[in-house]
Every structure is written in structure tokens, then in C-alpha cells.
Amino acid sequence: MQTLLKEVQGIDWGSGAVMNCVWRGPRVRDVLLAAGVRDEDNDVSVAFASSVVPCEDTSWFGSSITIGRALREDADVILALEMNGEPLTKERGFPVRALIPGVIGARSVKWLDHIMVQHGMSDNYYMNFDYKVLPEEAVDSESAMSFWGDTPPVIEAPVNSVVVSPMDGSTIEPDLLGYTVVKGYALPGGDDGPIIKVEVSADGENWSEAHLLTHEKDSKWTWTLWETKLKLEPGENRAIFSKATDRGGNTQPRLSSWNLRGVCYNGYGEVGNLRVRQT
């Protein structure tokens, strides 16, 4: 979606870089307490690292979170050994990976081989020179150099929603009353889940509330599936928008500010170029 504003230096993930599964493993809190760690000073970090697979810009991958988050009982930070009741596969980080709910995936280090308690955050390249929302003045690699050091790394992802159906560019056959079924998912902002409301619009101005689907394993970390019926005017180039609100009161803006790496975009969910047939 960032590319709709201006090109970025980053991978265009689209709306599919998300997963919702059941993870199992020991809590990092319990491991730290067993090792005698008690310090909750947020200048102290728990750093995760893996040197198993060389990266494009460095020989190892790492991240960190504050000791306070790692020790919080309700933060649910674990050393994942299983996903959906099965041992981790190689692609998912076998034999063990960090799993930090509510935090961007880049912090959940796969193929984990080191955990360190240290002053200051991880000094890994990707903690310092990627996954940061640089100011708009950083327009290329050269101008970005003066901002990397002063810009904090992204930890929590913002509230977001996606329209999954109909798909962008679809031809739509409404029902006899002119309504189209619209479906999607929404994600809470960081620690502020669950999602409490999703609204849908045909013009980005007039909104109706969607129905939130529930599941027995729902929690403040999980995505929320939603669906509704929306009346669309027949014709070309129609659009559908969505916006989500979480328990913390965070709501999606119309557009996010552009940033060079294209991270943390959470403007309205949107599908466009829809062709709506006359009923």
C-alpha cells in the first residue's frame, strides 16, 4: 500500500505478510527467572540472535525487546518449539525460535542460538538500519544516513485491516437487493487487542459496522475475521474501504505518512478498480 503514495526502498509485501497460529513453548519469563534475572530497568534488553543462516547485509540476524516486556506475565513471550501442534519445521525456525506477540515478525528470531541480557538494544544490522519509520526527509539511501541512529526501531505493529473479498479488480454480481458480501481481517495495535470494531465504506466517508467473527482461541493477540454486506452503485472503478479499532482506541487513519522503507503502513484497507454489474 505504501507504493500508492510513493515508491519505497523495500519489499512490497502487499497484504499477505501475516499469519495466525497456535504456538507452544516455554515462557522467556520463566527462563530468565530461573537464570536469576530480576532487573526490570527498561534500559536493559533481552537480545535474541541467530548465526545459522547468513543474511544479505551481515553474517547473523538479531533483535531485542526490553527486559520489562520479556518479564511481563501477560506479554506471552515464548521460545516456540511447536506451531499448530507440530514441531517447528526448518522454514519456521526449527528447533527453536523467539515468539513475541504483538510485535513485528522481524523481532521473533528464527533458528535461535543465543539469548543475551544486556544494556541497550541489539546491535544487529537489522535492528539499527532497517524496520524503522524514518522521517519523510529521508528520501534515499544517502539522506537516510543521518536519521538511522536517532530513529527508534519498530517494535509494535499498528492497528490494521484488510479487505480480502472481493479482490482488487473484480467484477461483482450483487444480490437482488444490490448488496455485495465483503470479508476481511483486522489486526490490533501491539498490546492493545483485541479488535473491537471494523467499519466498511463504499466511499471512505459513510461507514457501516461489520460483523466480527469469533473463535474459541481468540485472544488480544489474534487477528479478527469480519464480514458484512455493502451496497455498491453499479458501474466501473468502484472501491471498498475498511477501518479497524482496537481495545486501546487505536483506529486506522485514511493514509499513513510515507517513509523510505515502507514499514508500518496502516491506512484504510482498500480494494479498487471494481466493476459492479447492474442487478
C-alpha angles and dihedrals in degrees: 000000000000088000088066087069102038136321116281136201098246147071114294098230094174113199100312104081095102137093136187116201146138114265127191133192144102118306115254086223091062092047092051094046091049088053091053097254112151105147112120095179104134091219083073118080138194106225125200122200142178128189094175096100120034113231130220095256103026142014095252142030125228147159140174144209130197118276088238092062093044092053097044112110093212095049091076095208107172144173097241118220098161138038120198092348096308131098113266114272121228090257091054095051108277128217096021138343136179114254118196114177118216091020127102113272094245089074094057097083117209126215088024116203104158136042116182133182106211147150111266129009128299114294092214116135093241092052091052107030105031140038093043129127098233119198117264090254088073098085101155142009094277097050091043093063093079092053106046095081096049098041115089118232118255111258110160121040117229126246110279145168137197133203105224101174130068096033126226111280095017127150108231129210106198121204121260091277092051098256127138125202110239123193136180148130136256134205127206123233110263111288095359102087154165111069109244101181142018121188127196130202141178094209107024090247109068114053137192125191119251126220113257114220117219133213133191091242096050115135139159088276100052130093118250121228115215140182140181144158118255130189112228126188113243114254144067133311096024120162141201124209132193133191128185133206123199133204090268091061094251112149129184117257122225090254135002122229113266117251131182097246094042095231130152096017107170107160117140116307106253144182120183147171088063121166111210116197123218113255 
